[in-house]
């Protein structure tokens, strides 16, 4: 009898499992920049589908929410002649369904030589210099410190590629004592300032310094390096200006050998906006913990140094927007005193103290330490919210932003862990004896990404 009930429960679980055919997806209608993705509908009542795609050879992952009744969508703004790894996840109220996975490749961009009124129009290879259209047109002041990993794992040839990437990154800015200043520190075992913020007053001088940046070599001690630039580079004697935007860009190729979470938080608490760029063996969760929010603007991760130039244009636009932020209306005060309460296996309440002044709305984001994230926006008169549809026994990082117009404050950050999930049912075992069968998710440091299997449960049988 007990086993019959257990089998019945597990049959409910099997309703959300996909067949082998259901776990694949189909790609069609490929062009140079788009492709259509089609998949088998998932069973049960869905909240939505989550579409994720990323270049197979490395690049930025894109995540989109797809309506629950859809079984097809068009991926846009893709790169020509690029293979993408594609995943479609059914999202239920309490769990994720089985992933539908596949690959697709965009077509090669065809360059034709065309005659028009006797003039030959022929395409040419891309120019490695930054065009005038890409230039960051602003009169705002910003102090940017680049923090470059110079450890042995990079190698001299890759370090040369990194120099070219840095040169393109800084070329978009108007360099000067009343515009953008850029300093650079290199780190491995011990950090070193290569030049301070006020060392170069022209773009030509700065680019010459980048071209001659030496390769240091050593171990990857990112936490020490982050603390170093806070204590040594973001200082008035190094050229820091009181009315400028403070920004730092980290470039690393590996997981740090020391602690980075508290150190990076100290920089953010000091008003420094952090970008984190990872290459090859960089730890993506570590990059997310370092970068300012939101991650889709401040965090990049590529599989090889040769792909750095693929993110250069997008990074330059985001950096330019960060610089322009210093020329806007005064900074918005952040909320304070984040408190969590009413914790269950699938929800908890977050409450905070509003900042002084009027707030139009709050933006609350919550992210599992393993990377999955969500968010909600609501009226500025509210200072508490219940975050729902969470995974059991999972640690979440919560960020609360005060928002006025298109501007937002620095985040108020905290963490909370949802409770364990228990399920019970009773069965008559005969002879006047009742049996209780219950099972739960065992405690684990990793959240359950897919629909739980039988092995994910711990069963307990008690007769009384």
C-alpha positions in Angstrom: 0.0 0.0 0.0 2.8 2.4 0.9 4.6 1.6 -2.3 1.5 2.3 -4.3 1.3 5.8 -2.8 4.9 6.4 -3.5 4.5 5.2 -7.1 1.5 7.6 -7.4 3.6 10.5 -6.3 6.4 9.6 -8.6 3.9 9.4 -11.5 3.0 13.0 -10.8 6.7 13.8 -11.2 6.9 11.9 -14.5 4.2 14.1 -16.0 6.8 16.9 -16.1 9.5 14.8 -17.8 10.0 15.0 -21.5 10.6 12.2 -23.9 13.9 12.0 -25.9 12.1 13.7 -28.8 10.7 16.3 -26.6 14.1 17.3 -25.3 15.4 18.4 -28.7 14.5 21.5 -30.7 14.6 22.3 -34.4 16.3 25.2 -36.1 15.0 26.6 -39.5 14.9 29.8 -41.6 18.5 30.7 -40.9 19.8 34.0 -42.3 23.0 35.9 -41.5 21.5 37.5 -38.4 18.3 35.4 -37.5 17.1 31.9 -37.1 13.8 30.3 -36.1 13.7 27.8 -33.1 10.8 25.3 -32.7 10.2 22.9 -29.9 7.7 20.3 -28.6 5.2 21.8 -26.1 5.8 20.9 -22.5 3.0 19.2 -20.5 1.2 20.8 -17.6 0.5 24.4 -16.7 3.5 26.6 -17.5 4.4 30.1 -16.3 6.6 30.6 -19.4 9.5 29.2 -21.4 13.1 30.5 -20.9 15.1 30.7 -24.1 18.9 30.9 -23.7 21.5 31.0 -26.5 25.2 31.7 -26.6 27.9 31.4 -29.3 29.5 27.9 -29.2 33.0 29.4 -29.2 32.3 31.9 -26.5 30.5 35.1 -26.1 27.6 36.7 -24.2 24.6 34.5 -23.2 21.2 36.0 -24.1 18.2 35.0 -22.0 14.6 35.7 -23.1 11.2 34.9 -21.6 8.7 33.2 -24.1 4.9 33.0 -23.6 3.7 29.6 -22.2 1.6 28.8 -25.3 4.4 29.4 -27.8 6.3 26.6 -29.4 8.4 28.7 -31.8 10.3 32.0 -31.8 12.8 33.9 -33.9 16.3 34.6 -32.5 17.4 38.1 -33.7 20.6 40.2 -33.8 22.9 37.2 -34.2 26.4 37.2 -35.7 27.0 35.8 -39.2 28.6 32.4 -39.7 28.3 31.6 -36.0 27.1 28.4 -34.3 24.9 28.9 -31.2 24.1 26.6 -28.4 20.3 26.9 -27.7 18.3 25.9 -24.7 14.6 26.2 -24.1 13.4 25.6 -20.4 9.8 25.1 -19.5 9.2 27.1 -16.3 6.6 25.9 -13.8 5.4 27.5 -10.6 7.7 25.4 -8.4 10.3 23.9 -10.7 11.9 23.8 -14.2 10.9 21.2 -16.8 13.3 19.2 -18.9 15.5 21.3 -21.2 15.0 21.3 -24.9 18.5 21.7 -26.5 20.0 22.0 -29.9 22.4 24.0 -32.0 22.0 26.4 -35.0 24.4 28.2 -37.3 23.7 31.5 -39.0 24.6 32.0 -42.7 27.8 33.6 -43.9 27.5 37.2 -44.7 28.0 37.5 -48.5 29.9 40.5 -49.8 29.1 41.4 -53.4 30.9 43.7 -55.7 28.1 45.8 -57.3 28.2 48.4 -60.2 26.1 51.5 -59.8 26.4 54.4 -62.3 29.9 53.2 -63.2 31.2 53.1 -59.6 32.4 49.8 -58.2 31.2 49.2 -54.6 33.3 46.5 -53.0 33.2 45.4 -49.3 36.4 45.5 -47.4 37.7 43.8 -44.2 36.6 45.3 -41.0 38.8 48.2 -39.7 40.4 47.6 -36.3 40.3 51.3 -35.5 37.3 52.9 -33.8 35.0 54.8 -36.1 33.7 58.3 -35.4 30.2 56.9 -34.8 31.5 54.8 -32.0 33.1 57.7 -30.2 31.7 58.5 -26.7 30.3 62.0 -27.2 30.0 63.6 -23.8 31.4 66.4 -21.7 31.0 64.5 -18.5 33.9 63.7 -16.3 34.9 60.2 -15.4 37.9 58.5 -13.7 38.3 55.0 -15.0 40.9 52.5 -13.5 41.6 49.4 -15.6 42.7 46.4 -13.5 44.5 43.9 -15.7 45.4 40.3 -14.9 49.0 39.7 -15.8 49.4 36.2 -14.5 51.4 33.4 -16.1 48.3 31.6 -17.4 47.7 34.4 -19.9 50.8 34.1 -21.9 52.6 36.7 -23.9 50.7 36.4 -27.2 47.3 36.6 -25.4 48.6 39.6 -23.4 49.3 41.3 -26.7 45.7 40.6 -27.7 44.6 42.1 -24.4 46.6 45.2 -25.1 44.8 45.6 -28.5 41.4 45.2 -26.7 42.3 47.8 -24.1 43.4 50.2 -26.9 40.1 49.9 -28.7 38.2 50.3 -25.4 39.9 53.6 -24.4 39.9 55.0 -27.9 36.3 55.9 -27.7 36.8 58.5 -25.0 37.8 62.2 -25.1 40.9 62.0 -22.8 41.8 65.1 -20.7 41.9 66.6 -17.2 38.4 68.0 -17.7 37.0 65.0 -19.5 37.8 61.2 -19.0 40.9 60.1 -17.2 42.1 56.5 -17.4 44.6 54.8 -15.0 45.8 51.2 -15.1 47.0 48.7 -12.5 48.4 45.2 -13.4 48.2 42.4 -10.9 49.3 38.8 -10.4 51.0 37.9 -7.1 51.3 41.6 -6.1 49.5 44.5 -7.8 51.4 47.4 -9.4 50.2 50.8 -10.7 51.4 51.1 -14.3 50.1 54.7 -14.5 47.8 56.9 -12.4 44.6 58.6 -13.5 46.3 62.0 -14.1 49.4 60.6 -16.0 48.0 61.0 -19.5 46.2 64.2 -20.7 45.9 63.2 -24.4 44.6 60.1 -26.2 47.8 59.8 -28.1 49.9 59.6 -24.9 47.5 57.1 -23.3 47.5 54.8 -26.4 51.3 54.9 -26.4 51.3 53.7 -22.8 48.9 50.9 -23.6 51.0 49.7 -26.5 54.0 49.5 -24.3 52.3 47.9 -21.3 54.7 45.2 -20.0 53.7 41.6 -19.1 54.1 41.0 -15.4 53.6 37.3 -14.8 52.6 35.6 -11.5 49.5 34.2 -9.6 45.9 35.3 -9.8 45.2 37.3 -6.6 42.1 39.3 -7.7 40.9 40.2 -4.2 44.2 41.8 -3.3 44.2 43.7 -6.5 40.7 45.1 -6.0 41.7 46.3 -2.6 44.9 47.8 -4.0 43.1 50.1 -6.5 40.7 51.2 -3.8 43.6 52.2 -1.5 46.0 53.5 -4.2 44.3 54.5 -7.5 41.0 56.0 -6.5 42.7 58.7 -4.5 43.1 62.5 -5.0 46.9 62.3 -5.2 46.5 59.8 -8.1 44.2 62.2 -10.0 40.8 61.3 -8.6 38.4 64.3 -9.0 35.5 64.8 -6.5 32.9 65.6 -9.2 33.7 62.7 -11.6 32.1 59.3 -12.1 34.2 56.5 -10.6 34.5 53.3 -12.8 36.8 50.3 -12.7 37.1 47.6 -15.4 38.6 44.2 -14.4 40.0 41.9 -17.0 41.0 38.4 -15.8 41.5 34.9 -17.2 41.1 32.7 -14.1 39.4 32.1 -10.8 40.9 34.2 -8.0 43.1 32.5 -5.4 41.8 34.8 -2.7 38.5 36.3 -1.5 36.8 38.8 -3.8 33.2 39.2 -2.6 33.7 41.5 0.3 36.5 43.4 -1.4 34.4 44.2 -4.5 31.5 45.2 -2.2 33.9 47.7 -0.6 34.5 49.3 -4.0 30.8 49.5 -4.8 30.1 50.9 -1.4 32.6 53.6 -2.2 30.6 54.6 -5.3 32.8 52.8 -7.8 30.9 51.2 -10.7 32.5 47.8 -11.5 32.8 46.0 -14.8 34.1 42.4 -14.8 35.5 40.8 -18.0 36.4 37.1 -17.9 38.4 35.1 -20.5 38.9 31.3 -20.8 39.1 29.9 -17.3 37.4 32.8 -15.5 34.7 31.8 -12.9 31.4 33.3 -14.1 29.8 33.2 -10.6 32.8 35.1 -9.3 32.5 37.6 -12.1 28.9 38.2 -11.2 29.8 38.7 -7.6 32.4 41.4 -8.6 30.4 43.3 -11.2 27.9 46.0 -10.4 24.3 45.3 -11.2 22.8 44.6 -13.6 25.0 41.8 -14.8 23.9 42.0 -18.5 25.6 45.4 -18.7 28.6 45.0 -16.3 29.7 41.3 -16.7 31.2 39.6 -19.8 32.7 36.2 -20.2 34.4 34.8 -23.4 36.0 31.5 -24.1 39.2 32.8 -25.6 41.2 36.0 -26.0 40.5 36.1 -29.7 36.8 36.7 -28.9 37.5 39.9 -26.8 37.0 42.1 -29.9 33.5 40.6 -30.3 32.4 42.3 -27.1 34.3 45.6 -27.6 31.5 47.6 -29.3 28.9 46.6 -26.7 31.3 47.2 -23.8 32.2 50.7 -25.2 28.6 51.7 -25.4 27.9 50.6 -21.9 31.0 52.3 -20.6 30.0 55.5 -22.4 26.6 55.4 -20.8 28.3 54.9 -17.4 30.4 58.0 -18.0 27.4 60.0 -19.1 25.8 59.2 -15.8 28.1 61.6 -14.1 26.7 64.5 -16.1 23.1 63.9 -15.0 21.1 65.2 -12.2 22.5 64.4 -8.7 22.8 60.8 -7.5 19.8 59.0 -6.1 20.1 57.9 -2.5 19.8 54.2 -1.9 17.4 52.5 0.5 18.8 51.1 3.7 18.3 48.4 6.4 17.3 45.4 4.3 15.5 42.8 6.5 14.0 39.4 5.3 11.2 37.6 7.1 8.3 35.1 6.6 10.7 32.6 5.0 9.1 29.5 3.4 10.3 26.9 1.0 9.2 29.0 -2.0 9.0 32.6 -0.8 10.2 35.2 1.7 9.5 38.9 2.5 12.0 41.7 1.9 11.6 45.0 3.8 13.8 48.1 3.7 13.9 51.7 4.9 13.2 54.2 2.1 15.8 56.9 1.3 15.2 60.6 2.0 13.2 62.3 -0.8 10.7 61.1 -3.3 11.1 57.7 -5.0 9.0 56.9 -8.1 9.4 53.1 -7.9 11.7 50.4 -6.6 13.4 47.7 -8.7 14.0 44.5 -6.7 16.2 41.8 -8.2 16.8 38.3 -6.7 19.4 35.9 -7.9 20.5 32.4 -6.9 24.2 32.2 -6.1 24.4 29.7 -9.0 23.2 32.4 -11.5 19.5 32.2 -12.2 17.8 35.5 -11.5 14.5 37.4 -11.5 13.1 40.8 -10.7 10.1 43.0 -10.1 9.2 46.7 -10.2 6.6 48.4 -8.1 5.4 51.8 -6.7 7.8 53.9 -4.7 5.3 54.2 -1.8 5.9 50.5 -1.0 8.9 49.4 1.1 8.2 45.7 1.4 7.6 42.9 -1.1 7.1 39.1 -1.0 9.3 37.3 -3.5 7.5 34.1 -4.6 8.0 31.1 -6.9 11.5 30.4 -5.5 13.4 27.2 -5.3 13.5 25.4 -1.9 16.6 25.4 0.2 18.4 27.9 -2.1 20.4 31.0 -1.2 19.3 34.1 -3.0 21.1 37.5 -3.3 18.6 40.4 -3.2 19.2 43.9 -4.6 16.8 46.8 -4.0 17.2 50.0 -6.2 15.4 53.3 -5.8 14.4 54.6 -9.3 13.5 58.0 -10.5 12.9 58.3 -14.3 15.7 56.4 -16.0 18.1 56.8 -13.1 18.6 54.3 -10.3 20.5 54.3 -7.0 23.3 52.0 -5.9 21.7 48.7 -4.8 20.9 47.8 -1.2 22.0 44.2 -1.0 21.3 41.2 1.2 20.9 37.4 1.2 18.3 34.9 2.3 17.9 31.1 2.0 14.5 29.4 1.5 13.5 26.6 3.7 13.5 22.9 3.0 10.5 21.4 1.2 8.6 18.5 2.9 5.7 16.5 1.4 3.5 14.1 3.6 0.8 11.5 3.1 -0.7 8.8 5.2 -1.6 5.2 4.4 -3.6 2.5 6.4 -1.3 -0.5 6.7 -3.9 -2.9 8.1 -4.5 -4.4 11.5 -5.2 -0.9 13.0 -1.7 0.4 12.1 -1.3 3.7 10.2 1.9 4.5 8.3 3.3 8.0 7.5 5.4 8.3 4.4 7.2 11.6 3.8 10.1 12.8 1.7 12.0 16.0 1.2 14.8 17.6 -0.9 18.1 16.8 0.9 20.2 19.8 1.9 22.6 20.7 -0.9 24.8 23.7 -1.7 23.6 23.5 -5.3 20.0 24.3 -6.4 18.1 21.7 -8.4 18.2 23.0 -11.9 15.8 20.5 -13.5 12.7 18.5 -12.5 13.8 16.3 -9.5 14.3 12.6 -10.1 13.6 9.8 -7.6 17.2 10.0 -6.5 16.7 13.6 -5.5 14.4 12.6 -2.6 15.0 11.1 0.8 12.1 8.9 1.9 11.1 8.2 5.5 8.5 5.6 6.7 7.1 5.6 10.2 4.5 3.1 11.5 2.3 4.0 14.5 
